[in-house]
Amino acid sequence: MHRKLVVSFFFFVAIKLFAQDTQNSVLNNKISIQFENVSLPAALRHLNREANLSFSYNSNIIPRDTRIEEYYENVTVKDLLDDLLSKGNLYYREVNGTIIILKRIYSERTVTGVVVDRETQEPLPFANVFIDNSTLGIATDLEGRFKIDNIPDIGFNLVVSYVGYKSKTIPFNYKQEVQNRNFIIEMEIDPIALESIQVIGRSRKRKSKDDRRLYKRFEEEFLGKSDNAKDCEIVNPEVLEFEILDSLDNYKVTAEDILYIENQALGFRIGYLLEEFRFESGTKINIGSAQFKELEPKSRRQYRKWEEAREVAYNGSVLHFLNSLITGRVEAEGFRVNVVQYDSVTSEYTTPLNPQPLNQILQVEKTDREYLYTLKAIGDIEVTYRGEFEEDDYKKLYRSSSKSGNYKYTDKKARSSIALSDSQSLTSYQVFGYDLDEVELFQKSIIFFNKLETPISFPGQFISPRDVTFGGWWRWGAFSDVLPLNYRPSN
């Protein structure tokens, strides 16, 4: 009886949250139009005139060799666009009456299934089903069924969550695993989560002074400290639980429900299933699954601003680096890799001025699974991205001089060359009388390997996040700079 009450409660809440009115969309208008052996750009211009539509797109992504010769009679604009753009491997989004045309990067796949209670086999309506670290996801219908279209032609993790139940992650590696199959996903009730729901339902818990103090620390470490973090907000911090681990003020954080983050800098609202967050001895561990949903821009100007910010966030990111590593374009994409060594005399992490060739530091080997690789490293590495410089706030906070006169990394003293240009470098800015504010520093990050052999996949991600931790620039940006895996820059 109690189980049914919980399901019923969230059923009615979900109906209220997910109801939408799309009747006034310009896509519902009907039109008849004739295309007589015209190019796709010409067809879009003709459609613009006949239907009085407003298009926005990069002309470079529209194929010019595709010819359209077809008569559409009394069809909706939506059906016409779906058919027309599919001929050029394109898709669109409607934003405030403007049709924004985008290039489809991957082939299309669909995964379908039903989410049920493991014991009763009753369907769970409005369960959250999504592809991990992507914008692809949906809520189950009244019968617990779901269908997710346009899944990238790669391996992925399907994540299912429902309040009061244990979250479930299902890995998929092969294309044939999702075609012509209907997956039955059984969810197991979580007694601890149900107990939390009952307690909160009776009386909202008040956070202690220690919790509020730890929340400030967590917010900074979790969201990061970059410019994007200033426009990033945790929407429901009340779901977080904090625990001090020892007298050194190390701590861990858990969440009793999905944590929602609104990133106004990049235009995403993210639902995050926090599995583990731990800060211990200067090292941060953050493990979880994320579902990205694009925010609705208020104008075309804001949309363009988000597109530009996303491209900046991608350039030099972990996603960018691993993609370039897999495709053999590390140097072409602006990355330099060096080894990181611990100097027991100075108690500092150092990097040699003349590093070994990349293939002697890192190796990427294919596995028998599509899009899955094994990354082998000889040790911890420094990754320099020469396409962007570090922010002034970062330099002021973390680039102070150590005892040896060299600059520091986040939480770890590190000695390394500072690249001033393609032909200059110096081991210490003090040697040449430079003030740190006068020196433009390329973005430098460190990967600390807990395992020297770890699986990675395309698009670039570490399959086992516990195998690595990050320092330097990547840690500075943290969650506020993270993009969905299905994002691709315009170029």
Sequence and secondary structure as in RCSB ss.txt:
>XXXX:A:sequence
MHRKLVVSFFFFVAIKLFAQDTQNSVLNNKISIQFENVSLPAALRHLNREANLSFSYNSNIIPRDTRIEEYYENV
TVKDLLDDLLSKGNLYYREVNGTIIILKRIYSERTVTGVVVDRETQEPLPFANVFIDNSTLGIATDLEGRFKIDN
IPDIGFNLVVSYVGYKSKTIPFNYKQEVQNRNFIIEMEIDPIALESIQVIGRSRKRKSKDDRRLYKRFEEEFLGK
SDNAKDCEIVNPEVLEFEILDSLDNYKVTAEDILYIENQALGFRIGYLLEEFRFESGTKINIGSAQFKELEPKSR
RQYRKWEEAREVAYNGSVLHFLNSLITGRVEAEGFRVNVVQYDSVTSEYTTPLNPQPLNQILQVEKTDREYLYTL
KAIGDIEVTYRGEFEEDDYKKLYRSSSKSGNYKYTDKKARSSIALSDSQSLTSYQVFGYDLDEVELFQKSIIFFN
KLETPISFPGQFISPRDVTFGGWWRWGAFSDVLPLNYRPSN
>XXXX:A:secstr
 HHHHHHHHHHHHHHHHH    TT GGG EEEEEEEEEEHHHHHHHHHHHHT EEE  GGGS SS EEEEEEEEE
EHHHHHHHHHHTTTEEEEEETTEEEEEE  S    EEEEEEETTT  B TT EEEETTBS EEE  TTSEEEE S
  SS EEEEEE TTB  EEEEE  GGGTTT EEEEEE B HHHHHHHHHHHHS     HHHHHHHHHHHHHHH S
SGGGGGEEES GGGEEEEE STT  EEEEESS EEEEETTTTEEEEEEEEEEEEETTEEEEEEEEEEEE   SSH
HHHHHHHHHHHHHHTTSHHHHHHHHHTT TTTTTEEEEE EEETTTTEEE  SS   HHHHEEEEE SSTTEEEE
EESS EEEEEEEEE  HHHHHHH  B TTS BB SSSBEE  EE SSS EES TTTTT  GGGS  EEEEEEEES
SSEEEEETTTEESSGGGEEEEEHHHHHGGGG   TT     
